[in-house]
Amino acid sequence: MKSGPGERGARAGRTDREPFERRIARKGVEHVFYENVYDELGDVFSLEEVATLLETEKDDVADLLERSSRHGFVKSDGENFKKRTRTLSSLLSSDDIPESELVRAKLETGLDDLVLAERRGLPLRTFKKKLKRALAMMPVTHVSDARRYLNRFKSYAFTEELFMAVFAEDARMYRFLSLKVRSDQGDVRGMYARLNEVQRARFRRHLSVFVNRVGNLEEATMTGVFEHVCWMNAGQAHMSIDGLKTLYDAFLDEQFDEWTAERLKADERKLASIASRSCRILFSDNRYRFYDASVLTKRNLQRLRGLLRLEPGFYSTEHIFGLDPSLMEDLDCITHEELHQIIRHHVTVKNVTMGRLPEIAIGVDDKSVWLKRLVRRHGPMEISDFLEILHASFGLSPRSVRRTLKDALPELVSPDGMIGVTMSGATKREIDWFSRRLTRDIYTLEELEGMFREVKDFKARFMNPVSLERCGFTLRGGLVLRSHHDSADSYFKKLLVASDFFIVPDEPAFKTATFKRAVKDLEDRHDIFRFDERQYIHLTRLRKAGVNKGVVRGFIKEVIEHVKRQQWEYFTVPMIHHQVESSLWELGLEDIFFEGLLHSHPKIGAIRTGSGDIFYFGKGARSLGGLFIEHLPKDGGMEPLELKEDIETSLHLLFDESAIVSAIRDRGGHFSPETGKLYQDKQTFLDSIYSIDE
């Protein structure tokens, strides 16, 4: 027996396992035939097949098929029967389907059942029942234009917009198939190979994808498209960024719709930045080319790692490039700049650290410490001779090394051009004078330079390790600290936990990242808590009120569980204040205290605002403008005041209208002075205007 697409399509939609005998008694044999059997049959079938499937006498089946023939669903074909087909439009306009006007309304409008029921003055349950019965009398394999898409619709997760765009069909066909066929929800990209060229072009444009160099569909991003354009022109030598931009823009215009092409537009500076981060693009002397990484065989990578087994130090890749010309040829590496990029993107060696082009560090971390070691080894000597040694042994640029010595190690170079003659640059009397004025334990370099700006050559004479050491201080990461402290971090932490309350001094050192990291570490461990904007309270003080780390962690756990139960995407302290029970509320502390507790949880992210912090699950960065855009309708716009009221009602925080408009614009949203409304983006605004005009 010949089978057709109907067999697969019907099984996709059939979920009811009720015995046919009971179903026929309840619905009638004709209803069951169209709803459950017709699509199971092949295009040509026998009376016996139908009788078997319906578990019904042949005489009754013969009558059924005769009626079906009169209504245009089947026709006699000798001893067998054959399915007849007609278009969806034809079927909807025929008198063979009861309540067909309900199906027409559903397919033509796509409205919710409740809306359609209200328009007809019907109870929702009655409307659903009538619609279901009408659809049951419309087997999908009877609809000729639906059969074309049946297998693909069953296999892949289409959206209405994609279906209409790719197949140039109206929405009725998509809605009909959605009501009749259960989809396996496969990735629609798996269907691409089964499309014709015209459909493929529509598919790529609608989903903003392109076929990459290995033949796979890839989402269109600036990086992916630019790498693809470079690959398409891989046969050419290094190209300028201007030339590549011309090719890039042409590819966008050819492959994507106007909105996507505009989204992916990039200037020369942006494309150059993409190239600098890409592992597939190499550049040298501001010219670029695609790099085929297939030359990086296991053996070639082993040879390259072996080449990097050098004396510890800072090297220029210009030096390494000249050590093995044959390897460079095998790696298709044309310049030392390209070698730097190949090592950075493709080679992992434990003791190799990439620096700014063209430098790499092998077995050392701190360039200043390494240079001091070399000065001790070779000095004292003329600085020009020292620079020549570094260029010959490590390939380093004399100009670069001279700059490092001047900026970071001025104490190593004497006024007469000698290096290795250690000088502090200040007399004992000057050191005593300077020491008496250092009354605090910690300063920033910038602070001291500002305090002593009137002192001639202050930085060179006093801001060097020798002079600072003579004053009882040490230089640690941009901070000048008394030598008896182990580190700035430990100094800050001792201060923070030394008493019940700590007020942050208005000093530059307490505005540095080092101080903020120390605070964050203690807050995350629940040793200190933010009391107000410039004050912290120690755990020992809270213990006097019966609060310990267990209470704090229990509060955070209760908040998380409550938010998950409420299924909130975002939440604030005012939202949970009267919904989460905890003894902590009884302390009468400000919201900033509770916000600090939530910040300490590793899986809670936050958007900081002047009105209060907005929290969410996940540590990925989110913005206030992005949050506002999420509240805007996908179609049409919303007035700023309405959006402000919605957000204030949901988050229990106050916002300024102008600040909302500015934040949305910063994140790619659009505000129209003409309509006075906010939109998710400019395209949404334009679409709404066009729909009004139409």
N, C-alpha and C positions, 0 to 999 in steps of 0.2 A: 504494500500500500504506500502510496506517495504521501509524504508529509510536507508541510509548508511552514511559513513563519508563524502561523497561528498557534501551532503546538507550543512553541517557546513563549509566545506572548501571553497566552492564556494562563499557563502555569505560573508566570510571573505575578499575575494579579490574583490568583486563587489562594485564599487563606482559610476558607471555611471547610472543616472536616465533618460537618453534619451529614449523616447518611442521606442518600438521594431520596429514598422512600419517604422519609419524614419531611425532607425539604420540598418534595413535589406536593405532598399533602398540604403543606403550609402555603406554598407560593404558586403552585400550578406547574404542569409539565412544560408549558411553553416558556414561562419565565425562567425556569431552571435550565432549559435548553440553551437560551441565548446568554444567560449569565455564566453558566459553568461548563457547557459542553461545546458550543459552537467553536470557540477559540481553541479547544483541545484537538479538534479534528484537522486532518490535512485538507488540502484544497479539493481533493477528490476522496469521497468516503462512501461507505455502504450503509444501507438501512440497519444491518445487523450491528455495525459498530455503534451507531447511535443507541440502539436498543440495549446493547451491553453497557454502555456508559451510563444510560439513564436508569438501567435496571427496570425496564418497562416492556410491556408486550409489544410485539411487532406491529399489530394492527393499530395500536395507539400511536406508535411512532410514524407509521405511514400517514395517518391523518395529520400529525404534527408537521411532517415534511411537506405535505400538500399545502397546508396553510402558509408555511414558510416560503414556499415557491410563489404563492400568490402575492405575498408581501415583498418579493424581490430579494430574499436572502439566499436562496438556493435554487438550483434548477436540475431537472432530471438529466442524467447523462448515461443513457442505456440502462444497465443494471445498477449503476451507481448514481450518486448525486454529486454535484459540483457547486462549490461556493460561488456566489455572485458578489460583485463589489460595486461600490459607488463612492463618490467623493463625500467628504464630511459635509460640505455645503448642501449637496443633494439630499443626504440623509436627514439633515436638520430641517429641511423644508418639506419633507414627505409627511404623509399622514400615518405612516406605519409605526411611529414611535409615540406612545402615550405621554402626555405632559412634555412634549418636545420643546414648548416655549420656555420651560424652566431651564432646560439644558442650553438653549440658545442664549438666554440671559446670563447664565453662569459663564459660558465660554466667551461671549462677546464683551462682558464687563470685567470679569475676573474678580467681582466683588465678593465679600464675605457672605456666607449663607444667612447670617443674621440680618444683614442689610437687605438682601434680596427678599427674605421672608417678610420683613416689615413693609417693604414696598408693595407687596401683594396682599398684605393684611392677613398673613398666615402665621400660625404658631411655628416657631423654629422647628419643632419636632416633626410637624406635618410637612413642612417644606423639605426637610432632609429626606423624609421617607419617600415623597413623590419624586425628588431628584434622583435618589438612589434607584428607584424602580425604573425610571426613564433611562438612566445610564445602563442599567442591566440589560435593556432591550437593544443596546447598541454595541454588539461585539466588535472588538477592535480590528479583527482580521477581515471584517466586512467593509471597512473603510479603506479604499484604495490608497489614498494619499497618506494615511496613518501607517499602513504596512511598510512604507519605505523607511520609516524611522523606528520601527518597533524594536528591532534587536539592539540598535544603538541606544535607544531610550532606556531599555531594560538594563543595559550594562553600565551607563555612565550618568554622573550626577550633573545634569544640565541645569542652568538657570534659564528663566524665560528669555532674558535678553540675549544670552549666548545662542540659544536655539534659533531665535528669530534672525539673529545676525548671520550665523553660519549658513543656515538653510534657506534664507530669504522667505520664511514662512510667516504668516500672521500669528497673533497670540492664541487664536482659537485652537490651532492644532496642538500647541504646547499644552494648553490647559486640558484639552481632551485626553491626551496621553498621560498627563499627570493624574487625572482622575481614574484612568483605566489600568495603568501599568505600574507595577512596583519596581523601582530601580534598585540595582545592586550598589548604587552610589560610588561607582568606580571613578578614578581620576579621568576627567574628560581629555586629558592629553593623550591617553592611550588610544583615542579614536582618530588622532591626527592622520596616521598613515592610511586610514580608510577613506579619507576625503579626496575629492578631486582638487585640481589646482586652484580653481576659483574659491572653493570652500576653504581651502587651507589659508589663502590670503585673508579671507574674512576672519577666520579663526585667529590668526596671528594678530591682526589689527585689534580685534575685540578684546583679547586677553593680554595685549601688550607683551607678546613673546616673540622670540625669533629662533631660527634654527642655528645652533652654534656649530663650531668647527668639527665636533664629533657626531653631528646629526641629531642631537637631542634638542628638545624645546627648552629654552631658558628664559626666565623672566627678565624683562627689559630693565636693566639698571644702567646707570652711567658707566660704571666699571665694566660690566659684562659687555655692553655694546662697544665701548671704546677698545677693549681687548680684541673683540671680534673684528672690528674694522682694521686694527693693526695686523691681525692674522690674515685677513683678506689681501693685504698688501705686503705680505711677508717676503715676497720675491724681490722687493725693492731694497735698496740700501737704507741707511738711517734717514728718516724723514724729519723735517722741521715740524714743530707743533702746529704751525699755521697750516701746513699742507694736510696734516692729519685732521685738523678741525674741519677743513673743507670736506674731506671724505666722510667724516663723522656726521656732519650736518646733512649731507646728501643721503646717507644711509637712513637717518631718522625720517627724512621727508618721504623716502621711498617705501619704508617698511611699516610705519606706524601712523595712527590717526593724528590729527592736529593736536589734540590735547596731550597725548603721550609724547609726541615730538617736542612740544613746548616744555613739558615737564623734564625731559632729558637734556634740554639745551644746556650747554656749558661753554664757558669762555676758555681761552687758551691756558689761563692760569689754573683753572679747575682741572682741565685735562692733564696738564703737567703734574699736578698733585696726585691724580689718579695713577698716572704712570709711575710715579716715585714709590707708590705703595704696592704696585702690582708685581706678582712673581712671574708674569708672562710678558712683561715689557721691559726692555733694557734701554738705557739712555746714556749718551756720552756727548759732552760738549753741546748740550741742549738739542740733541737730535735723538730720535727714538726709532726703535724697531721691535717687532715681535720676536720672542725667544722661544724656540722649540726645545722644551725641557727633556725631550726623549734622549738627547745626547748625554744626559746625566745618568749614565749607566752605573750600576753598582761598583764596577771597577774604577770608573772615572771619579766617582765620589770618594772612594777609598784613597785614590792618588791625591785628590785635593785635600783631604783631611791630613794625609801624610805631609803635604807641603806646609801645613800650618803648625807642624811640630817644630817651633822655633824657640830661640831664647826668649824668656818672658820679657814683654815690653809692648810699647805702642808702635804699630807699624802703619806705613802707608801701603795700600794695595799696589801702588806703583812698584814698590820693591818686590813684593811677592809675585807680581805678574811677570817679572823678568827672570824668576828663578827656574821656570820650566816652560819654555815656549811651546814645546810639543803638546803638553797638557792643555795649554790655553787654546791651541788649535783644535784639539779633540773636544774641548768644551764649547767650541764655537764662541769663544770669548775674545772680542776684538781689542778692548782697551782695559786699563786697570780700573776705570770707573765701573765697567760692566762686571768685572771680577768682584768688586765690592758688593754689588747687587746680587750676584749669584750666590755668594757666601751667605749674605743676609737672609735670602729667601729659601735656600735649598740645603744648607749645611748646618748641622747641629753638632757642635763640639763643646764639651763641658766648660773648658777654660777659655773659650773665645767669645769676646763681647764686641758687638758692632758699635762703632762710634760714627760720628758724622763723616760723610764721604770726604776724603778717601781713607780714614783711619779705622783700624781695628785694634783691640787690645787682646793680647795673648798672655794668659797667666798672671795678669795684674789688673787691679781695679781702679786705683787712684793715680792719675797722671802726675800730680804734684809730688806724691811720695816717690814714684818711680824716677822722676827727674832729679829729686834730691839725692837718691841713691847713686845715680850716674854722676852727679856733680861730685859726690864724695869719692867716687871711684877715679875720676879723671882730673879733678881740680887740685889746686888752682891752675887756671889756664885762661887764655884769651877766649872771650865768648864766641868769636868767629870760628876758632878751632873746635870748640865744643859743638857748635851747630853743624860743622862739617862732619864730625864723627857721627852725629845722630842721622844726618842725611845718608851717609855711606852705609851705616849698619842697619838702619830702620826705614830709610826712605822718607823720613819726615821733612816737611818743608821748613827751611831755616826761618822764613818769615813767621810761620805758625808757632814754632817753638819759641822764637824771640817774644812773640806776643804773650804766650803763656807765662814766660818768665817775668815779663813786665807786670802782668795783671795779677798773677797768683803767687809769685815767688820773688818779689822785688828785693828781698833781703839777701838773696844769693848772688846778686850782681853788684859789684862795687862801682863807684862813679867813674873809675878809670877804665871800665870795660873788661875787668877781670871777673871770672866766675869762680865760686868756691871759697871766696874770702868772706866768711860769715860776718855780717855787720848788722847791728840793730838800728843804726841811723840816729840814735839819740844818746845824749850824755847821761851820766848817773844823776846829775842834778835835774835834768829834764824828766827822767823816769820817775824820780821822787815827786816832782811837781805833778806829773800825770797821775801817779798812784793815789795821791791825796784827793784827787777829784773823782776817782772811781769809788763812789760810796755805796753803790748797789751791787748785787751779786750777778746781775745779768743785763746785757745791753744788746742792741742790734748794731751792726756795722754802720748802717745809715744814720742811726741815732747819734753815735759818737762822732761821725764825720760832721754832722750838723752842729753838735755841741761845740766842736773845736774847729769850726770852719775858718776862724781867724788865724789859726796856727799855720805857719808856712810849711808846706810839704808834710802835712799831718799824716796822711795815709801812708806815705812811703816810710816815714820815720817811726811812727807809733803803731800803725795797724799791720804789724808783721809778727810772726810767731815769737821771734826773739824778744822784741820789746814787750809784748804782752806777757810773756813768761816772766820777765824781770819784774813786772807789776803784779804778779800773782794771778794772772788770767790766762785763759787758753781760748783759741778760736775753734768753734765747733759748728759747722754747718751754717755759717752766716751769723752766729750768735757769739758774743764775747762773754765768757762765763768764768767765774772764779775757779781756780784750778782744783780746789779740794772737792768739787762736785764731780761725780762720775760722768754725767751727761746732762744736757738741757732737759731731756725727758724725765730723768729721775729727779732733777731739781724741781721741776714743775709739779710732779706728782707728790713730792714731799710737802710742798706748800699747800696743795689742794686738800690733803687729808690731815693737816696739822691741827685743825680746830673744827668745832662744830659748823661754823659758817666761814666761807671764803668769799671775799669781795674782790672781783677782778680789778687789779690796778689799771689806771689809765696810762699805761706805758707801752711803747712799741713792741717790746719782747712778748707781751701778752696778747698781741694781735697776730702773731706768727702762726704758720701751719704747725710748727712743733708744739706750741701750747695747745692748739685745738686738737691735735692728735692725742695728747696726754689726757685732756678732758674727756674726749670720746672713749678712750680706753677705760677710764675709771667709771664713766657712765654705763658703758656696756656691761661692766662687771658689777654694777649696782653698788659701788662704794660711795659715789657722790651723786647728787641729783640737782638739777637746775631749780633754783628757788625763785629767781626772777631774772631779768635780762643780764644782770652783772653779778649775780650772787649764787653760790652753790651751798647746799646743805649736806653734811656728812651723815653716813648711815648711823653712826653712834648716836646722833641727836634723834633720829627717827626711832631708834630702838627704845628710847625713853618713852615714846608714845605707843609702844607695842608693835612697831613695824619692823620686820626683818626682811631678808632677801626672799624668803619663802612667800611672804605676803605679797611682795612686789611681783614675783613671778606668777603667783596665782592670779593676781589682777590682770596681768597681760594675757594669760591663758583664757580667762573668762571673757575678755574683750574679743579675742580672736574667735572663740567659739560662738559668741553672740553675733558678731559680724557675719560669720559664715551662715548661721541660721537665718539671718535676715537677708542673705544674698546681696549685700551691699557691695558695689564696685568701689566706692569711696566712702570714707567715714572720718568724722572729726570728734574731738573730745566733747563738745557740746551735744553731739548726737547720742553719745553713749552715757552721758552724765546721769540720767535718771532711769537708765535701762539696765545697767550692769551694777550689781550689788557688790560693795567692797567697803571695808572699814577705812580705806584711804580717803574716801570722800569726806569723812568726818574730820579730817585734819584741817579742812578749810583752805587748802592750798590753791594757787592759781592754776589755770589751764596749762601754763607752760611747764609745770611739774609733770603733769600726766602726759603731755606731749613728749617730754624727755624719756619717759618710761617706754612709750611705744617706739621711739627712735632706736632704743637699745635692742630691739628684736631683729635678728638678721634677715627675716623674711618679710619684713614690713618696710615698704618704701614710703616716701613722703614728698609732697609738694609744699614748699614753705611759702606762706603768704603773710602780708602784714596783719591780716585779721585772725590768723591761726593756721596751724598746719593741717593739710589734707592728706590722709593716709590711704594706702592701698596695699594689696598683697603682691609681692614681687619686688625685686630690687632694680629692675630696669628703670631708667630715668623717664619721668613723665613731666609734662609742663602744664602750667595753669591754662595757657591758651589752648592746648590740646584737650584739656578737660572741658573747657567751654564749648569747643567745637563738637565734642561728643554729644552735648545737650541740644545742638541745633538739629532741625529736621533734615533728613536726607534730600527731600524735595521741598523747594521753597525756602523762605527765610523766617526770621523771628526778630521782633523789635528788641533792642538792648534792654529796655525796662522789663519786658516780659521774661527775658532770659535771666536777668538779675534776680527777679522775684522767684523764679523757679529754683535757681541755684541756692539762693539764701534760704528758701524753704526746706530744701533737701539737705543742705550741709550745715545749716544753723550758723553761718558766718556772713558777715556784711561785706559787700563789694561795691566799688565805684563804677558807674556806667562807663565812663570814659576809659577807665583801666581795663574793663572787659573788652571794649572795642579794640584797644591797643594790643592786648594780649592775643586776641583772635587774629588780628592782622599779622602779628609777628610769627604766627604758626601757619600762615598760608591761607587763612580764612579771608572773607571779603565783607566789607561794609559798603552799602550803597546809600549815598546821601539822598538819591532820588526816591527810593522806597523807604528809607529810614530803617532798613532791616539788615541783619547779619546773616551770612550764608557760609556753608562749610567751605566753599571755594568759589572762585570767580565763575567757573563753568556752571555750578549749580544756580548762581544768580542769572547767568545768561539763559540757561534752560527755562527758568521760571518766567523770565521776560518773554521769551519766544512762545511759551505755552499760553501766556496771557494774550499775546498778539493774535495767535491762532484762534 
